[in-house]
Amino acid sequence: MWIGQKAAFERSESDRGYLAVQCRRSQLLDCRPKHTAALQPPRHDRSRLEEFWVEWIADEQRKRLGLCIYRQPYISKAETVNAALPCSDTFWNAPTALAWKCLLGPADIPPSTYFLTTLTTILLHHEIPNTLPFPPLDDFSKVLYAYVLHTHVFEWRQTICMLNPTGLLTSPVSLAPQNIGNTLLEHQKWLRGCLKNWVTFYGDENQADTSNFRSTNSSGVLLCHLAILALDLNVSDLHIVASRSGSDAAISLAEQSLHNWLQGERAHTVFKNNCQMLNAAHDAIAAGDMQRSGFELAICLFIGGLISWAMSRFGNTDLTLSSSIPQEGQTSGENIDQHREALDHFTKDPLQGSSLLVDQVEGARDGLRTLKCLRLAIAFANILDRLLDG
C-alpha cells in the first residue's frame, strides 16, 4: 500500500481482506486471559516462571497484532467487545522473566484496559462530563483511537454523500453545505466533541486548546487534523479532481461540488484547519519523526496540498473582513477574534490569496519529497507537481 504503485495498491486491498479473515479465525481481538495462575511443570530445563513469561509474551503479541489489523475497515466494531489495549511499556520491555515478575508483584499478569472502556469515554465525555475516566495511554493506543474516530467521521461523510453526492444547487433536493438537516448537523457537532476529547486528553500533553496540536504523538495529531477537515470537506471530491477517476462527468461534478462548498465562512474554517495540519506535518518532519509517522505524514501533506490547490482554483480567495466576519452582537468577541486570525492569511487582493495557497501546495510537495522512507510520498509529490503545472 505504501509503495506508490497502482498494481501494488490493488493487491494490498485484497490482502487486507485476507488479514481480516485470519484475525477473525485466530480470535486475535479476544484478549481475555487464556491461561491460569497454575504454572505448568518446566520443559526443556526452563523454569516455570520463564514458561509463564514466554506464554504471556505470545498473548501480548497477538493482542497488538489484532489491534493493528483492526485499523483496517474490514473488522466489525462488535468484534472489539473483548479486545484489550497493550500493556504498559514498563512490563513489555522487561529484559528477563525475573525482572518482569519483580515489576508484576503478586499479580498473575500486568493490568490492561479494555478497548471499549476508553472508547466510550472519548465518545461520551462531552455529553456526560466529569463521569467517565480517561486512562493513560501509550502512543500506540492514542494513534489507534485516532484511527477509530476517523472511521466514525468517514461513516458520517458517506451519509452526506448519499444525500447529495454532487453538492450541486441544481440537485433534486437543493442541499446547501449547511442545509443537511438538524439530525446530521447534531451528529457533526457530536463528532467535533469526540475529536476535541481526544485532543484534550491524548493530544498536546493534555492541553485543552484544540488550536495547539504540537505533540510528540505526531501520527495521532495529524490524523485528528485530517478528521476535522473531513467534517467540512469531502476528501473524495479532492481525489476525483486530481484525476483519480477517468470520467470527465465525475470530475465536472466534483469540481462544482468543491466550488459550492469552498465559499464564505466555510472557506475560512477549512483554510485555518488546513494551515494547522500542514504546520503540524512540517514540524513533525523538522523533529525527525519521519520514520515513525511517515505514512500519516504522506497522507496529510498530500490532502493538505490538494485542499490548498482546490481552494486556489474553486474557492473564493477574495476574502474580506466585512463580508466574512459576523457583526458585533451576532457572535461572541472570541469567535470574532478566531475569524480575524484566519483572515490574517488572506488579503483583499485575490491574486495574493491565490499565491499564498500555491505556496502551500509547493510546501506540501517539497515536504513529501523529504519522506524518503515511503515511495508513496514521491508518487503524491508528483501528483501535486502536475496540478501546479496545470
C-alpha positions as CSV (number, residue, x, y, z in Angstrom):
1,M,0.0,0.0,0.0
2,W,2.9,2.3,0.7
3,I,5.0,1.5,-2.4
4,G,3.3,4.2,-4.6
5,Q,2.4,1.8,-7.4
6,K,-1.2,1.2,-8.5
7,A,-0.9,-2.5,-9.0
8,A,0.7,-3.0,-5.6
9,F,-2.1,-0.9,-4.0
10,E,-4.8,-3.0,-5.6
11,R,-3.0,-6.1,-4.4
12,S,-2.9,-4.7,-0.8
13,E,-6.6,-4.0,-0.9
14,S,-7.3,-7.7,-1.4
15,D,-4.7,-8.8,1.1
16,R,-6.3,-6.6,3.8
17,G,-9.4,-8.7,3.4
18,Y,-7.4,-11.8,4.0
19,L,-5.8,-10.3,7.1
20,A,-9.2,-9.6,8.5
21,V,-10.4,-13.2,7.9
22,Q,-7.3,-14.6,9.6
23,C,-7.7,-12.1,12.5
24,R,-11.3,-13.3,13.0
25,R,-10.4,-17.0,12.7
26,S,-7.5,-16.7,15.1
27,Q,-9.6,-14.6,17.6
28,L,-6.8,-12.0,17.8
29,L,-9.1,-9.4,19.3
30,D,-10.4,-11.7,22.0
31,C,-7.9,-10.8,24.7
32,R,-9.4,-12.5,27.7
33,P,-6.7,-14.4,29.7
34,K,-6.3,-17.9,28.3
35,H,-4.0,-19.2,31.0
36,T,-4.4,-19.7,34.7
37,A,-2.2,-18.9,37.6
38,A,-1.3,-22.6,38.0
39,L,2.1,-22.8,36.3
40,Q,2.9,-25.8,34.2
41,P,5.8,-28.1,35.0
42,P,9.1,-27.0,33.4
43,R,10.0,-28.2,30.0
44,H,13.5,-28.3,28.4
45,D,15.1,-27.1,31.6
46,R,13.1,-23.8,31.6
47,S,11.8,-22.6,34.9
48,R,8.0,-22.4,35.4
49,L,8.3,-18.6,35.7
50,E,10.1,-18.3,32.3
51,E,7.5,-20.6,30.7
52,F,4.7,-18.4,32.0
53,W,6.6,-15.3,30.9
54,V,7.0,-16.6,27.3
55,E,3.3,-17.6,27.2
56,W,2.4,-14.0,28.3
57,I,4.6,-12.5,25.6
58,A,2.8,-14.6,22.9
59,D,-0.6,-13.4,24.2
60,E,0.6,-9.8,24.2
61,Q,1.9,-10.1,20.6
62,R,-1.4,-11.5,19.5
63,K,-3.2,-8.6,21.1
64,R,-1.0,-6.0,19.4
65,L,-1.3,-7.7,16.0
66,G,-5.1,-7.9,16.3
67,L,-5.3,-4.2,17.1
68,C,-3.0,-3.3,14.2
69,I,-5.3,-5.2,11.8
70,Y,-8.4,-3.5,13.4
71,R,-7.2,-0.2,11.9
72,Q,-8.4,-1.6,8.6
73,P,-12.1,-1.1,7.7
74,Y,-12.8,-4.8,7.3
75,I,-13.2,-5.6,11.0
76,S,-16.6,-5.2,12.7
77,K,-16.9,-3.0,15.7
78,A,-18.7,-5.8,17.5
79,E,-15.6,-7.9,17.4
80,T,-13.8,-5.5,19.8
81,V,-16.0,-6.3,22.8
82,N,-13.3,-8.5,24.3
83,A,-10.3,-6.5,22.9
84,A,-7.8,-5.1,25.4
85,L,-5.2,-2.4,24.9
86,P,-1.4,-3.3,25.1
87,C,0.1,-3.4,28.5
88,S,2.4,-0.7,29.8
89,D,5.8,-0.5,28.1
90,T,7.4,-1.0,31.5
91,F,6.2,-4.6,31.5
92,W,6.8,-5.1,27.8
93,N,10.4,-4.0,28.0
94,A,11.4,-6.2,30.9
95,P,14.6,-8.0,29.7
96,T,14.1,-11.2,31.7
97,A,11.4,-13.3,33.3
98,L,12.7,-12.4,36.8
99,A,12.7,-8.6,36.0
100,W,9.1,-9.0,34.7
101,K,8.0,-10.8,37.8
102,C,9.6,-8.1,40.1
103,L,7.6,-5.5,38.3
104,L,4.5,-7.6,38.4
105,G,4.4,-8.3,42.1
106,P,1.7,-10.7,43.3
107,A,-0.4,-10.3,40.2
108,D,-0.6,-13.0,37.6
109,I,-0.3,-10.8,34.5
110,P,0.1,-7.0,34.0
111,P,-3.1,-5.0,34.2
112,S,-4.7,-3.9,30.9
113,T,-7.6,-1.7,29.8
114,Y,-10.4,-3.0,27.7
115,F,-10.7,-1.2,24.3
116,L,-14.4,-0.3,24.6
117,T,-13.9,1.3,28.0
118,T,-11.6,4.1,26.8
119,L,-13.6,4.4,23.5
120,T,-16.8,5.0,25.5
121,T,-15.1,7.8,27.4
122,I,-13.8,9.5,24.3
123,L,-17.2,9.3,22.6
124,L,-19.4,10.4,25.5
125,H,-17.2,12.6,27.8
126,H,-18.6,15.9,26.4
127,E,-22.2,14.5,26.7
128,I,-21.8,13.4,30.4
129,P,-18.7,15.2,31.7
130,N,-16.8,14.5,34.9
131,T,-18.2,11.0,35.0
132,L,-16.1,8.8,32.7
133,P,-12.3,8.4,33.3
134,F,-9.6,8.9,30.8
135,P,-7.0,6.2,31.4
136,P,-3.3,6.9,30.5
137,L,-2.4,5.5,27.1
138,D,0.8,4.8,25.2
139,D,1.4,6.3,21.8
140,F,0.2,3.1,20.0
141,S,-3.2,3.3,21.7
142,K,-3.5,7.0,21.1
143,V,-3.0,6.5,17.4
144,L,-5.4,3.6,17.4
145,Y,-8.2,5.7,18.8
146,A,-7.4,8.5,16.3
147,Y,-8.0,5.9,13.6
148,V,-11.2,4.8,15.2
149,L,-12.5,8.3,15.3
150,H,-11.6,8.6,11.6
151,T,-14.0,5.6,11.0
152,H,-16.9,7.5,12.7
153,V,-16.2,10.6,10.6
154,F,-16.0,8.5,7.4
155,E,-19.4,6.9,8.1
156,W,-21.0,10.4,8.7
157,R,-19.4,11.7,5.5
158,Q,-20.7,8.7,3.5
159,T,-24.2,9.6,4.7
160,I,-23.8,13.2,3.5
161,C,-22.5,12.0,0.1
162,M,-25.5,9.7,-0.3
163,L,-27.9,12.5,0.5
164,N,-26.4,14.8,-2.1
165,P,-23.5,13.1,-3.9
166,T,-22.7,16.1,-6.2
167,G,-23.2,19.0,-3.8
168,L,-24.9,20.8,-6.6
169,L,-27.5,23.5,-6.0
170,T,-29.4,22.1,-9.0
171,S,-29.9,18.7,-7.5
172,P,-33.5,17.4,-7.0
173,V,-33.3,18.4,-3.3
174,S,-31.2,21.5,-3.2
175,L,-29.0,20.9,-0.3
176,A,-26.5,23.7,0.6
177,P,-23.5,22.6,2.6
178,Q,-25.1,23.8,5.9
179,N,-28.6,22.5,4.9
180,I,-28.3,18.8,5.7
181,G,-30.9,18.5,8.4
182,N,-30.8,19.0,12.1
183,T,-30.0,15.4,12.9
184,L,-26.9,15.2,10.7
185,L,-25.8,18.6,12.0
186,E,-26.1,17.3,15.5
187,H,-24.1,14.3,14.5
188,Q,-21.4,16.5,13.1
189,K,-21.3,18.6,16.3
190,W,-21.0,15.3,18.3
191,L,-18.1,14.2,16.2
192,R,-16.3,17.5,16.8
193,G,-16.8,17.0,20.5
194,C,-15.3,13.5,20.2
195,L,-12.2,14.8,18.4
196,K,-11.9,17.6,21.0
197,N,-11.9,15.0,23.7
198,W,-9.0,13.1,22.1
199,V,-7.0,16.3,21.6
200,T,-7.7,17.5,25.2
201,F,-6.7,14.3,26.9
202,Y,-4.4,12.5,24.4
203,G,-3.1,15.2,22.2
204,D,-0.8,18.0,23.2
205,E,0.3,16.9,26.7
206,N,-3.3,17.0,27.9
207,Q,-3.8,20.7,27.0
208,A,-7.4,21.6,26.2
209,D,-6.6,24.2,23.5
210,T,-7.6,22.4,20.3
211,S,-5.8,25.0,18.2
212,N,-2.4,23.8,19.5
213,F,-1.7,20.4,18.0
214,R,2.0,20.2,18.5
215,S,2.9,16.9,20.3
216,T,5.4,14.1,20.2
217,N,2.5,11.9,19.2
218,S,2.7,13.1,15.6
219,S,0.6,10.3,13.9
220,G,-2.4,10.8,16.2
221,V,-2.2,14.6,15.9
222,L,-2.1,14.5,12.1
223,L,-5.0,12.1,12.0
224,C,-7.0,14.4,14.2
225,H,-6.4,17.3,11.9
226,L,-7.4,15.3,8.9
227,A,-10.7,14.2,10.6
228,I,-11.6,17.8,11.5
229,L,-11.1,18.7,7.8
230,A,-13.2,15.8,6.7
231,L,-16.1,17.2,8.6
232,D,-16.1,20.3,6.4
233,L,-14.9,19.0,3.1
234,N,-15.4,15.9,1.0
235,V,-12.0,14.4,0.5
236,S,-13.3,12.1,-2.2
237,D,-14.0,15.1,-4.4
238,L,-10.4,16.2,-4.0
239,H,-9.2,12.8,-5.2
240,I,-11.6,13.0,-8.2
241,V,-10.5,16.4,-9.3
242,A,-6.9,15.2,-9.0
243,S,-7.8,12.8,-11.9
244,R,-8.1,9.7,-9.7
245,S,-11.3,9.0,-11.8
246,G,-11.0,8.9,-15.6
247,S,-14.6,10.0,-16.0
248,D,-15.0,13.6,-17.3
249,A,-18.5,13.7,-15.9
250,A,-17.4,12.7,-12.4
251,I,-14.6,15.3,-12.5
252,S,-17.0,18.0,-13.6
253,L,-19.5,17.2,-10.8
254,A,-16.7,17.1,-8.2
255,E,-15.4,20.5,-9.3
256,Q,-18.8,22.0,-9.0
257,S,-19.2,20.4,-5.6
258,L,-16.0,21.9,-4.3
259,H,-16.9,25.3,-5.8
260,N,-20.1,25.2,-3.8
261,W,-18.5,24.1,-0.5
262,L,-15.4,26.3,-0.6
263,Q,-17.3,29.6,-0.2
264,G,-17.8,32.2,2.6
265,E,-17.2,31.3,6.2
266,R,-16.7,27.6,5.5
267,A,-13.7,28.5,3.3
268,H,-12.1,30.4,6.2
269,T,-12.6,27.4,8.5
270,V,-11.2,24.9,6.0
271,F,-8.2,27.2,5.3
272,K,-7.4,27.7,9.0
273,N,-7.6,24.0,9.8
274,N,-5.6,23.1,6.7
275,C,-2.9,25.5,7.8
276,Q,-2.7,23.9,11.2
277,M,-2.4,20.4,9.7
278,L,0.3,21.5,7.2
279,N,2.2,23.2,10.0
280,A,2.0,20.2,12.2
281,A,3.3,18.0,9.4
282,H,6.3,20.3,8.7
283,D,7.0,20.4,12.5
284,A,7.0,16.6,12.6
285,I,9.4,16.4,9.7
286,A,11.7,19.0,11.3
287,A,11.6,17.0,14.6
288,G,12.8,13.9,12.7
289,D,9.6,11.9,13.1
290,M,9.5,10.7,9.5
291,Q,10.2,7.0,10.3
292,R,7.6,6.6,12.9
293,S,4.8,8.7,11.3
294,G,5.8,8.5,7.7
295,F,2.5,7.1,6.4
296,E,0.3,9.7,8.2
297,L,2.7,12.5,7.1
298,A,2.4,11.4,3.5
299,I,-1.4,11.3,3.6
300,C,-1.8,14.7,5.5
301,L,0.7,16.5,3.3
302,F,-1.0,15.2,0.1
303,I,-4.5,16.0,1.3
304,G,-3.3,19.4,2.6
305,G,-1.7,20.2,-0.7
306,L,-4.9,19.1,-2.6
307,I,-7.0,21.3,-0.3
308,S,-4.9,24.4,-0.9
309,W,-4.8,23.7,-4.7
310,A,-8.6,23.3,-4.7
311,M,-9.2,26.5,-2.8
312,S,-7.0,28.4,-5.2
313,R,-9.0,27.0,-8.1
314,F,-12.5,26.6,-6.9
315,G,-12.7,28.6,-3.7
316,N,-13.2,32.3,-3.0
317,T,-9.8,33.9,-2.3
318,D,-11.3,37.4,-2.3
319,L,-12.0,37.2,1.5
320,T,-12.6,40.5,3.3
321,L,-13.4,41.3,6.9
322,S,-16.6,43.0,6.1
323,S,-18.1,40.1,4.1
324,S,-16.9,37.2,6.3
325,I,-16.8,38.2,9.9
326,P,-20.1,38.3,11.8
327,Q,-21.2,41.7,13.1
328,E,-20.8,42.6,16.8
329,G,-23.8,41.2,18.7
330,Q,-24.3,38.3,16.3
331,T,-21.5,36.3,17.9
332,S,-19.1,36.5,20.8
333,G,-15.9,38.5,20.7
334,E,-13.9,35.3,21.0
335,N,-15.4,34.0,17.8
336,I,-14.7,37.3,16.0
337,D,-11.0,37.0,17.1
338,Q,-10.9,33.5,15.7
339,H,-12.2,34.7,12.3
340,R,-9.8,37.6,12.2
341,E,-6.9,35.2,12.9
342,A,-7.9,33.0,10.0
343,L,-8.3,36.0,7.7
344,D,-4.9,37.3,8.5
345,H,-3.6,34.8,5.9
346,F,-5.7,36.4,3.2
347,T,-5.8,39.8,1.7
348,K,-8.3,41.8,-0.2
349,D,-6.4,41.1,-3.3
350,P,-7.5,37.7,-4.7
351,L,-4.2,37.3,-6.6
352,Q,-2.2,37.4,-3.3
353,G,-4.6,35.0,-1.7
354,S,-4.1,32.5,-4.6
355,S,-0.3,33.0,-4.4
356,L,-0.3,32.0,-0.8
357,L,-2.3,28.9,-1.5
358,V,0.0,27.9,-4.3
359,D,3.0,28.4,-1.9
360,Q,1.2,25.9,0.5
361,V,0.9,23.4,-2.4
362,E,4.6,23.7,-3.2
363,G,5.5,23.4,0.5
364,A,3.4,20.2,0.7
365,R,5.1,18.8,-2.4
366,D,8.6,19.6,-1.0
367,G,7.7,18.0,2.3
368,L,6.6,14.8,0.6
369,R,9.9,14.6,-1.3
370,T,11.7,14.6,2.0
371,L,9.9,11.5,3.1
372,K,12.4,9.1,1.5
373,C,11.2,6.2,3.6
374,L,8.0,6.0,1.5
375,R,7.7,5.7,-2.3
376,L,4.1,6.6,-1.8
377,A,5.1,10.1,-0.8
378,I,7.1,10.5,-4.0
379,A,4.0,9.5,-6.0
380,F,1.9,12.1,-4.1
381,A,4.6,14.7,-4.7
382,N,4.5,14.0,-8.5
383,I,0.7,14.4,-8.5
384,L,0.9,17.8,-6.8
385,D,3.6,18.8,-9.3
386,R,1.3,18.0,-12.2
387,L,-1.5,20.0,-10.6
388,L,0.8,23.0,-10.2
389,D,2.0,22.8,-13.8
390,G,-1.7,22.6,-15.0
